[in-house]
């Protein structure tokens, strides 16, 4: 209705923070999540499923454009997936533990 004016709401300032939150996850976040998940389930889930989960973590890392930042760990996770498919669970565990330690080391955001 053109004859009736809309009520005007006063502008109320909202509280603001001077710092913006860091929305970028740390380098290798998806690999860390995938490695931790697989290490927790080794022996209780078929090796083929665990290898697929590692490959999914690699795909998420690549989709984020993060692979170049964690190349060594990504290569290790790829090797661990191959080891799981081949039935070398103990070797895969060692490779994953080493890759996980490398992702937590210097040069990565904590």
N, C-alpha and C positions, 0 to 999 in steps of 0.2 A: 504494500500500500504506500503510495508515494507521499501522502500527507502526514504520515507518522514518522518522526525522526527515530533513528536507532539510538539506544542508550550508549553513552561513551564511557568506556572503562578507563580509569586512570592507569598510567604506566607505573608499574611497581618494579623496581630493579631487583633482580635475582642475585643471590650471593654467588660470587664467582671465585674460582681458585686462580691464583697467579700462574700455576704450573699446569701444563696439560699432561694427562696420563699417557704413559707409554703403551700404546696399543699393539705394538709389534711384539710377537712372541720371541723368545730368545732363539738364537741360531740352533737349528736342529730340534726344535720342540717336538715335531711329529716323529722324528726318529727316536728321541728319548722316550716318548710315550709308547711307541711300538716295541722298543727293546725291553722296557720295563714290563710291559704286558706279556711278552713272549717268555722272558726269564721267569716270571711268576707262574706260568702255566706249563713250563717244560715238564714232560713226563705224564701230565694229566690230560693232554689234548693231542690228537694225532699230529705227527711231525709235518705232514703236508699242510694242515690247517695253519700251523705256526709259520711255516714258510710263506703261505699266502698272506698272513697278517703282516709279516715283515715287508713283503712286496707292496702291500697297501700303504704302509708307512712311508716307503720310498716314493710311491706315487703321490701321496699328499705333500711330501717334501718338495718334489719336483713341481707340483702344481702351484706351490707358494713361491717358486723361484729361489728356493733355499739350498738346493743341492750344491751350488758352487761354493757356498759358505761352509759346508760340512762334507766336502768331497771324500776325505779319507774315511770318515765314519760311514758314509753312504756306501762306499765300496766294500767296507767290512760287513755291513748289514746285507748287502747283496751276496757276498760270499757265504755268510751264515745261512741265508735262505737256501743256497745251493747245497750246503753241507747237511741241512735238515732233510732235504729231499733225498740226498744220498744215504741218509741213515746215520750220519756222524754227529750224534747229539752232543757228546762231550766236547768235541772240537768246536761245534757251533756255539755252545755255551761260553767257551773261552773267548771266542772272537767277539761275541756280543758284549761280554763284560769289559773287554778292552775298548771296544767302540764306545760303550757307555762312559767309561772313564775319560776317553778323549773328548767327549762332548761336554763333560763337566769341568774340563781343565781350563788353563789360562786362555784368554782370548774369546771366551764365551760369556755372555751375560748370565749372571746368577739369578 
